[in-house]
Amino acid sequence: MLKKITLATLLAAAMPALHAAPLSAPATSAARYALDTYANQLTASLAMMVSFNTVADPKVPGEKNPQHIGFKQYLKEEAERLGFDYRDHGMVVVIGYGASEDRVGIITHGDVQPVNPAKWARSPFQLDATSEPGRLIARGAEDDKGPIATALYAMKAIKDQQVPMRRRLELYVYMAEESDWAPLEAFLKENKPPQLNITLDAEYPVVTAEKGWGSVAVTIPPLQASKASKAGKDPVVREFSGGYFASQIPEDASAVIANATRALEAQIKKRGAAQQGMRYQTAWQGKDLKVTALGLSAHSSKPEEGVNAIAMLADALKVRPWGTSSAGAMVDFINDMVGTGLHGERFGKVAYRDAFMGPMTVAPTVLAQKSGTMELTINLRRPRGKNKADLTAQFQQAFDQWKRLHAPQARIHMEIGEPWVQGDAPQVPVLLDVFSHYTGVANAKPVSIGGGTNSRLFPKAVAFGPAMPDAKYTGHSEHEFITQQQLLLNLQMYTAALVELAK
């Protein structure tokens, strides 16, 4: 049973700041009503939403996935109970209130990222409100089912208060944001989107720019081992793997070294012990030494919030050159070209930054070994300031130079996405006023993020929450949560914002 939430415990979140920007009386009244009336129902609705495992299954189309179907059925029942209209377009659900042709879109997604259940104290698909008091822990709690539930009850409060609206409110729930944007793009070609849109899938105060997503895949086929290695005299990295999915900073990695020695083990442990935020374990099986690394997962758009186990383990192994095997060559490649930095400074001339959007980030996220072939996925988040052709050429040039010296059979494949900047969003001042009113942050300004949201597919769209700018974003991590205080602060801000945009 969920613990009852009392208004007294939420005073800090509920009370407008002394220097907040002025909002209309209908906006502040509806926001206060939402908090007073729907705090507990909001949390209960979130608990139901996270109970559906809406991770994409490559073997089952989304429209036939029982978990996706069940989640949409719950949305339909919830929408009808709250008094809203509901339309199911397969991969896109639209929940609406109002009858105007002039519309405000509220953009969210109902699918979630993969999860490693072994990393969670309880099931990641059961809202855990007790293990860590004040936190609501579950996959999707922050990204993006918390915002869906919050938007529904913000709309309900507006409906209850009978706020006069010039614009219709439409909540969009897309079911494949984490895996495939093509169905949404097809939907928007056939269905006219709202004229004004906010995305609830990023952070505050207001996001008006997003870095371009990119991927660099490096493959190293099996190498011919040296005679000494074959004779069992030299250490050889036989296995090297890590990571769980491409948009998560990996917290797990491991390596197996054949023909190892106790002296080598001591060197690796000493180097690993000098790193911040890493834990290592070693285990022996005959002459094989297994080194297991534990870092900290995070969203790959914010690599500074995690500790990258793949990069750190490669660095811990940097006690000698390893290039006599494909796994060893990959250790050397990561150390030579990526390192433990975040911005690609070692990868030739690729590193750059933009004054507003910040630096490009370069993070190894998945490392797999298949029949002796090593496959590394490097996640990029790039700002404006360098064109795609030049960046691609710089990656290729640096890679070609490395492979000539170390692994002539190595291959590289790149996908370089475009950064996005919103320059025409009249709702930005309103959203900044709402944020300042409820947080007390004076002179709030738009920000840029490393992640990519569906804002770029909708006209005049910007992102508004759900995460605070000074808090770690837990979506995509193996410890995803939203605090009760933040959930209810979001309820007030979303309610007030929708009133101001729709009235």
C-alpha positions as CSV (number, residue, x, y, z in Angstrom):
1,M,0.0,0.0,0.0
2,L,1.3,3.5,-0.9
3,K,2.0,5.7,2.1
4,K,-0.5,8.6,2.3
5,I,0.9,11.9,1.2
6,T,0.0,14.9,3.4
7,L,0.1,18.5,2.3
8,A,2.4,19.5,5.3
9,T,5.2,17.3,3.9
10,L,5.1,19.2,0.6
11,L,5.2,22.7,1.8
12,A,8.5,23.5,0.2
13,A,7.4,22.2,-3.2
14,A,3.9,23.8,-3.0
15,M,4.7,27.3,-1.9
16,P,5.6,29.9,-4.6
17,A,8.9,31.6,-4.1
18,L,9.1,35.1,-2.9
19,H,10.7,36.4,-6.2
20,A,8.7,34.2,-8.6
21,A,7.4,35.6,-11.8
22,P,3.7,36.5,-11.8
23,L,1.3,33.8,-13.0
24,S,-2.5,34.1,-13.6
25,A,-4.9,33.4,-10.8
26,P,-6.5,30.5,-12.8
27,A,-3.0,28.9,-13.2
28,T,-2.0,29.0,-9.6
29,S,-5.5,28.1,-8.4
30,A,-5.6,25.0,-10.6
31,A,-2.1,24.0,-9.6
32,R,-2.9,24.2,-5.9
33,Y,-6.1,22.2,-6.5
34,A,-4.2,19.5,-8.3
35,L,-1.8,19.2,-5.4
36,D,-4.5,19.2,-2.7
37,T,-6.7,16.7,-4.6
38,Y,-4.7,14.3,-6.7
39,A,-1.3,13.7,-5.0
40,N,-2.2,10.1,-3.9
41,Q,-4.1,9.2,-7.1
42,L,-1.1,10.4,-9.2
43,T,1.3,8.1,-7.3
44,A,-1.2,5.2,-7.6
45,S,-1.5,5.8,-11.3
46,L,2.3,5.8,-11.7
47,A,2.4,2.5,-9.8
48,M,0.1,0.9,-12.4
49,M,1.9,2.3,-15.4
50,V,5.4,1.0,-14.3
51,S,3.9,-2.4,-13.8
52,F,3.8,-2.9,-17.6
53,N,7.2,-4.0,-19.0
54,T,7.1,-1.9,-22.1
55,V,10.7,-2.6,-23.2
56,A,10.8,-3.0,-27.0
57,D,10.9,-6.7,-28.0
58,P,12.7,-7.2,-31.4
59,K,10.8,-10.4,-31.9
60,V,7.3,-8.9,-31.3
61,P,6.0,-5.8,-33.1
62,G,4.9,-3.1,-30.6
63,E,1.2,-3.3,-31.7
64,K,1.2,-7.0,-30.9
65,N,3.2,-6.9,-27.7
66,P,1.0,-7.9,-24.8
67,Q,2.7,-5.6,-22.4
68,H,2.2,-2.6,-24.7
69,I,-1.4,-3.6,-25.3
70,G,-2.0,-3.8,-21.6
71,F,-0.4,-0.5,-20.9
72,K,-2.5,1.2,-23.6
73,Q,-5.6,-0.5,-22.2
74,Y,-4.8,1.0,-18.8
75,L,-4.4,4.5,-20.4
76,K,-7.7,4.1,-22.1
77,E,-9.5,3.2,-18.9
78,E,-7.7,6.0,-17.0
79,A,-8.6,8.5,-19.7
80,E,-12.2,7.5,-19.8
81,R,-12.5,7.6,-16.0
82,L,-11.0,11.1,-15.9
83,G,-13.4,12.3,-18.6
84,F,-11.0,12.6,-21.6
85,D,-11.3,11.4,-25.2
86,Y,-9.0,8.7,-26.3
87,R,-7.7,7.6,-29.7
88,D,-5.4,4.7,-30.3
89,H,-3.3,5.0,-33.5
90,G,-1.3,1.8,-32.9
91,M,2.1,3.1,-31.9
92,V,0.7,6.5,-30.9
93,V,-2.0,7.2,-28.3
94,V,-3.7,10.6,-28.1
95,I,-5.7,11.6,-25.0
96,G,-7.5,14.9,-25.3
97,Y,-9.6,17.5,-23.5
98,G,-11.4,20.3,-25.2
99,A,-12.8,20.9,-28.6
100,S,-10.8,23.7,-30.2
101,E,-8.9,23.4,-33.5
102,D,-6.1,25.3,-31.8
103,R,-4.2,22.8,-29.7
104,V,-1.4,22.4,-27.2
105,G,0.5,19.1,-27.5
106,I,2.0,17.3,-24.5
107,I,4.6,14.9,-25.8
108,T,5.6,11.8,-23.9
109,H,6.5,8.1,-24.5
110,G,5.3,4.9,-22.9
111,D,8.1,2.6,-23.8
112,V,11.1,2.2,-21.5
113,Q,14.8,1.2,-21.7
114,P,16.0,-2.4,-21.1
115,V,16.7,-3.3,-17.5
116,N,19.0,-5.7,-15.6
117,P,16.7,-7.1,-12.8
118,A,19.8,-8.3,-10.8
119,K,20.7,-4.7,-10.3
120,W,17.5,-3.8,-8.5
121,A,16.5,-4.3,-4.9
122,R,13.0,-5.2,-6.0
123,S,11.4,-5.8,-9.3
124,P,12.0,-2.8,-11.7
125,F,8.4,-3.1,-12.8
126,Q,6.9,-2.7,-9.3
127,L,6.9,0.8,-7.8
128,D,9.1,0.7,-4.8
129,A,8.1,3.5,-2.4
130,T,9.6,2.1,0.8
131,S,13.2,1.0,0.2
132,E,14.5,4.5,0.0
133,P,12.1,6.9,1.8
134,G,11.0,9.8,-0.4
135,R,12.0,8.0,-3.7
136,L,9.7,6.2,-6.1
137,I,11.9,3.6,-7.7
138,A,11.0,1.8,-10.9
139,R,11.9,1.6,-14.6
140,G,10.0,4.5,-16.2
141,A,9.4,6.4,-13.0
142,E,11.3,9.4,-14.5
143,D,11.6,8.3,-18.1
144,D,8.8,8.6,-19.1
145,K,5.7,7.2,-17.2
146,G,6.0,9.7,-14.3
147,P,5.4,12.6,-16.7
148,I,2.5,10.7,-18.4
149,A,0.7,10.2,-15.1
150,T,1.5,13.8,-14.0
151,A,0.1,15.2,-17.3
152,L,-3.1,13.3,-16.9
153,Y,-3.8,14.6,-13.5
154,A,-2.8,18.1,-14.5
155,M,-5.4,17.9,-17.2
156,K,-7.9,16.5,-14.7
157,A,-7.4,19.4,-12.3
158,I,-8.0,21.9,-15.2
159,K,-11.1,20.0,-16.2
160,D,-12.4,20.0,-12.6
161,Q,-11.8,23.7,-12.2
162,Q,-13.5,24.4,-15.5
163,V,-10.7,26.7,-16.6
164,P,-11.8,28.6,-19.7
165,M,-9.6,27.3,-22.6
166,R,-8.9,28.8,-26.0
167,R,-6.8,25.7,-26.9
168,R,-7.5,22.0,-26.7
169,L,-5.0,19.9,-24.7
170,E,-3.7,16.7,-26.3
171,L,-1.4,14.2,-24.5
172,Y,0.6,12.2,-27.0
173,V,2.0,8.8,-25.7
174,Y,4.4,7.3,-28.3
175,M,5.3,3.6,-27.8
176,A,8.7,3.4,-29.4
177,E,10.7,6.5,-28.5
178,E,13.6,4.5,-27.1
179,S,14.0,2.3,-30.1
180,D,12.4,3.5,-33.4
181,W,11.2,7.0,-34.4
182,A,10.0,5.9,-37.8
183,P,6.4,5.1,-36.8
184,L,6.0,8.5,-35.1
185,E,7.4,10.2,-38.2
186,A,4.9,8.3,-40.4
187,F,2.0,9.2,-38.0
188,L,2.9,12.9,-38.1
189,K,2.8,12.9,-41.9
190,E,-0.8,11.6,-41.9
191,N,-2.0,13.4,-38.8
192,K,-1.7,17.2,-38.3
193,P,0.2,17.8,-35.0
194,P,-0.8,20.5,-32.5
195,Q,0.4,24.0,-33.3
196,L,2.2,24.4,-29.9
197,N,4.0,21.6,-28.1
198,I,5.9,20.8,-24.9
199,T,7.8,17.6,-24.4
200,L,8.0,16.1,-20.9
201,D,11.1,14.0,-21.4
202,A,14.1,16.1,-20.4
203,E,14.8,18.7,-17.8
204,Y,14.0,22.2,-16.6
205,P,13.9,25.1,-17.0
206,V,13.2,24.8,-20.8
207,V,15.2,22.8,-23.3
208,T,15.6,24.6,-26.6
209,A,18.5,22.6,-28.1
210,E,19.6,19.0,-28.2
211,K,22.8,17.4,-29.3
212,G,22.8,15.1,-32.2
213,W,22.9,11.4,-31.5
214,G,25.7,9.4,-33.1
215,S,27.3,6.0,-33.0
216,V,30.8,4.8,-33.9
217,A,31.1,1.0,-34.2
218,V,34.6,-0.5,-34.1
219,T,35.1,-4.1,-35.1
220,I,38.4,-6.0,-34.6
221,P,38.5,-9.6,-36.1
222,P,40.6,-12.4,-34.5
223,L,44.3,-11.6,-34.6
224,Q,47.2,-14.1,-35.1
225,A,48.7,-14.7,-31.6
226,S,52.5,-14.5,-31.1
227,K,54.5,-17.7,-30.8
228,A,55.2,-16.9,-27.1
229,S,51.5,-16.5,-26.5
230,K,50.8,-19.8,-28.2
231,A,53.4,-21.5,-26.1
232,G,51.7,-20.2,-22.9
233,K,54.5,-17.8,-21.9
234,D,53.0,-14.3,-22.5
235,P,49.7,-13.0,-20.9
236,V,46.9,-12.7,-23.4
237,V,43.5,-10.9,-23.0
238,R,41.2,-13.7,-24.1
239,E,37.9,-12.1,-23.2
240,F,36.8,-8.5,-22.8
241,S,33.2,-7.4,-22.6
242,G,30.9,-4.9,-20.9
243,G,27.8,-2.7,-21.1
244,Y,24.1,-3.4,-21.3
245,F,22.6,-1.2,-24.0
246,A,23.9,1.6,-26.2
247,S,22.4,4.6,-24.5
248,Q,23.6,3.7,-21.0
249,I,27.0,4.4,-19.5
250,P,28.1,0.9,-18.6
251,E,28.5,0.0,-15.0
252,D,29.8,-3.5,-15.6
253,A,32.8,-4.9,-17.5
254,S,35.1,-7.9,-17.3
255,A,38.2,-9.3,-18.8
256,V,39.9,-12.7,-18.8
257,I,43.7,-12.8,-19.1
258,A,45.3,-16.1,-20.0
259,N,48.9,-16.9,-18.9
260,A,48.6,-14.3,-16.1
261,T,50.9,-14.0,-13.1
262,R,50.4,-12.8,-9.6
263,A,52.7,-9.9,-10.4
264,L,50.5,-8.9,-13.2
265,E,47.4,-9.1,-11.0
266,A,49.1,-6.8,-8.5
267,Q,49.9,-4.2,-11.2
268,I,46.3,-4.2,-12.4
269,K,44.8,-3.9,-8.9
270,K,47.2,-1.1,-8.1
271,R,46.2,0.9,-11.2
272,G,42.5,0.2,-10.6
273,A,42.7,1.3,-7.0
274,A,43.9,4.8,-8.1
275,Q,40.7,5.3,-10.0
276,Q,37.7,7.2,-8.5
277,G,34.4,5.5,-8.2
278,M,35.4,2.0,-9.4
279,R,35.4,-1.4,-7.6
280,Y,37.3,-4.4,-8.9
281,Q,37.4,-8.1,-8.1
282,T,39.9,-10.7,-9.3
283,A,39.5,-14.4,-9.5
284,W,41.8,-17.2,-10.6
285,Q,41.1,-20.3,-12.6
286,G,44.3,-22.1,-13.3
287,K,46.5,-19.5,-15.1
288,D,43.4,-17.5,-16.2
289,L,42.8,-14.3,-14.3
290,K,39.3,-12.8,-14.4
291,V,39.0,-9.1,-13.6
292,T,35.5,-7.8,-12.9
293,A,34.8,-4.0,-12.9
294,L,31.9,-2.2,-11.3
295,G,31.3,1.5,-12.1
296,L,28.1,3.5,-12.1
297,S,25.4,3.5,-14.8
298,A,23.9,6.7,-16.2
299,H,22.2,8.1,-19.3
300,S,24.8,8.2,-22.0
301,S,23.8,11.8,-22.8
302,K,25.3,12.7,-19.4
303,P,28.5,10.5,-19.2
304,E,29.8,12.8,-16.4
305,E,27.1,11.4,-14.1
306,G,28.3,7.8,-14.4
307,V,31.5,5.9,-14.1
308,N,32.3,4.0,-17.3
309,A,33.3,0.5,-16.4
310,I,34.5,-0.3,-20.0
311,A,36.8,2.7,-20.2
312,M,38.0,2.3,-16.6
313,L,38.8,-1.4,-17.0
314,A,40.8,-0.8,-20.1
315,D,42.7,1.9,-18.2
316,A,43.3,-0.6,-15.3
317,L,44.7,-3.0,-17.8
318,K,47.1,-0.4,-19.2
319,V,50.1,-2.0,-17.5
320,R,51.5,-3.4,-20.8
321,P,50.5,-3.5,-24.5
322,W,48.0,-6.3,-25.2
323,G,47.6,-6.4,-29.0
324,T,48.3,-10.1,-29.5
325,S,44.6,-10.9,-29.6
326,S,41.4,-9.1,-30.8
327,A,40.4,-8.6,-27.2
328,G,43.8,-7.2,-26.3
329,A,43.8,-5.0,-29.4
330,M,40.5,-3.6,-28.2
331,V,42.0,-2.8,-24.8
332,D,44.8,-0.9,-26.6
333,F,42.3,0.8,-28.9
334,I,40.2,2.1,-26.0
335,N,43.2,3.4,-24.2
336,D,44.8,4.9,-27.3
337,M,41.7,6.5,-28.8
338,V,39.1,7.0,-26.1
339,G,40.7,6.9,-22.7
340,T,38.8,7.8,-19.6
341,G,37.9,11.2,-20.8
342,L,34.4,12.2,-22.0
343,H,35.0,14.4,-25.1
344,G,37.1,12.4,-27.6
345,E,40.3,14.4,-27.0
346,R,42.4,11.3,-28.0
347,F,40.5,10.5,-31.1
348,G,42.5,12.6,-33.6
349,K,40.9,16.0,-34.1
350,V,37.3,15.1,-33.5
351,A,36.8,17.0,-30.2
352,Y,35.0,20.3,-30.3
353,R,32.4,22.3,-28.4
354,D,29.7,25.0,-28.8
355,A,29.3,27.9,-26.4
356,F,25.6,27.1,-25.7
357,M,25.4,23.4,-26.4
358,G,28.7,22.4,-24.7
359,P,31.2,19.8,-25.9
360,M,30.7,16.6,-27.9
361,T,30.7,13.6,-25.6
362,V,32.3,10.3,-26.6
363,A,31.5,7.3,-24.5
364,P,32.1,3.5,-25.1
365,T,28.8,1.9,-24.0
366,V,28.7,-1.7,-25.3
367,L,31.5,-4.2,-25.8
368,A,30.7,-7.6,-27.1
369,Q,32.8,-10.6,-28.3
370,K,31.4,-12.9,-30.9
371,S,33.4,-15.9,-32.2
372,G,36.6,-14.1,-31.3
373,T,35.6,-10.8,-33.0
374,M,35.4,-7.7,-30.8
375,E,32.6,-5.2,-31.4
376,L,32.6,-1.9,-29.6
377,T,29.8,0.7,-29.7
378,I,30.8,4.3,-28.9
379,N,27.9,6.7,-28.2
380,L,28.3,10.3,-29.4
381,R,26.3,13.4,-28.5
382,R,27.4,16.2,-30.7
383,P,26.6,19.9,-30.7
384,R,26.4,22.4,-33.6
385,G,29.7,23.9,-34.8
386,K,31.1,21.1,-37.0
387,N,29.5,19.7,-40.1
388,K,28.8,16.0,-40.4
389,A,31.2,15.4,-43.3
390,D,34.1,17.0,-41.5
391,L,33.5,15.1,-38.3
392,T,33.1,11.8,-40.2
393,A,36.3,12.4,-42.0
394,Q,38.2,13.2,-38.8
395,F,37.0,10.0,-37.1
396,Q,37.9,8.0,-40.2
397,Q,41.4,9.6,-40.5
398,A,42.3,8.9,-36.8
399,F,41.0,5.4,-37.0
400,D,42.8,4.6,-40.2
401,Q,46.1,5.8,-38.7
402,W,45.6,3.6,-35.6
403,K,44.6,0.5,-37.4
404,R,47.6,0.7,-39.8
405,L,49.9,0.4,-36.8
406,H,47.9,-2.0,-34.6
407,A,45.1,-4.0,-36.3
408,P,45.0,-3.8,-40.1
409,Q,41.8,-5.8,-40.3
410,A,39.9,-3.5,-38.0
411,R,36.7,-1.8,-39.3
412,I,34.7,1.3,-38.4
413,H,31.1,2.2,-39.1
414,M,29.6,5.6,-38.2
415,E,26.1,7.1,-37.9
416,I,26.3,10.8,-37.2
417,G,23.0,12.6,-36.3
418,E,22.3,16.3,-36.5
419,P,22.0,18.6,-33.5
420,W,18.7,20.4,-33.1
421,V,18.0,24.0,-32.0
422,Q,14.5,25.4,-31.6
423,G,14.4,29.1,-32.6
424,D,10.7,29.6,-32.8
425,A,8.8,28.7,-29.6
426,P,6.6,31.5,-28.3
427,Q,5.7,29.4,-25.1
428,V,9.3,29.7,-23.7
429,P,8.7,32.8,-21.6
430,V,5.6,31.3,-20.1
431,L,7.4,28.1,-19.2
432,L,10.3,30.0,-17.7
433,D,7.8,32.1,-15.6
434,V,6.2,28.9,-14.3
435,F,9.5,27.4,-13.4
436,S,10.7,30.5,-11.6
437,H,7.4,30.9,-9.7
438,Y,7.6,27.4,-8.3
439,T,11.3,27.1,-7.7
440,G,12.4,30.6,-6.8
441,V,15.1,30.5,-9.5
442,A,15.4,34.0,-10.8
443,N,16.2,34.8,-14.4
444,A,15.9,31.2,-15.6
445,K,17.2,30.7,-19.1
446,P,16.7,28.0,-21.7
447,V,19.3,25.2,-21.7
448,S,20.7,22.6,-24.1
449,I,20.9,18.8,-23.4
450,G,22.8,15.9,-24.7
451,G,19.8,13.7,-25.1
452,G,17.4,13.6,-28.0
453,T,13.6,13.9,-27.5
454,N,10.7,13.9,-29.8
455,S,10.6,17.7,-29.6
456,R,12.4,17.9,-32.9
457,L,9.5,16.1,-34.6
458,F,6.8,18.5,-33.5
459,P,6.3,22.1,-34.5
460,K,7.3,24.9,-32.0
461,A,8.2,22.2,-29.4
462,V,10.5,22.6,-26.4
463,A,11.1,20.3,-23.4
464,F,9.9,21.1,-19.9
465,G,11.1,18.7,-17.2
466,P,10.6,16.4,-15.5
467,A,14.2,16.6,-14.0
468,M,15.6,19.5,-12.2
469,P,18.8,21.0,-13.7
470,D,20.9,20.4,-10.6
471,A,19.8,16.8,-10.0
472,K,21.2,13.6,-11.5
473,Y,19.0,12.3,-14.2
474,T,18.2,8.6,-13.4
475,G,16.5,7.5,-16.6
476,H,18.4,4.8,-18.4
477,S,20.3,3.9,-15.2
478,E,19.9,0.8,-13.1
479,H,18.6,2.9,-10.3
480,E,15.8,4.9,-11.9
481,F,13.6,6.9,-9.6
482,I,11.7,10.1,-9.1
483,T,11.3,11.7,-5.7
484,Q,7.8,12.2,-4.3
485,Q,8.6,15.8,-3.9
486,Q,9.7,16.2,-7.5
487,L,6.6,14.3,-8.8
488,L,4.3,16.7,-7.0
489,L,6.3,19.8,-7.9
490,N,5.9,18.6,-11.5
491,L,2.2,18.3,-11.0
492,Q,2.0,21.9,-10.0
493,M,4.2,23.2,-12.8
494,Y,2.5,21.1,-15.5
495,T,-0.9,22.2,-14.3
496,A,0.0,25.9,-14.2
497,A,1.9,25.7,-17.6
498,L,-1.0,24.0,-19.3
499,V,-3.5,26.6,-18.0
500,E,-1.3,29.5,-19.2
501,L,-0.8,27.9,-22.6
502,A,-4.4,26.9,-23.1
503,K,-6.5,29.7,-21.5
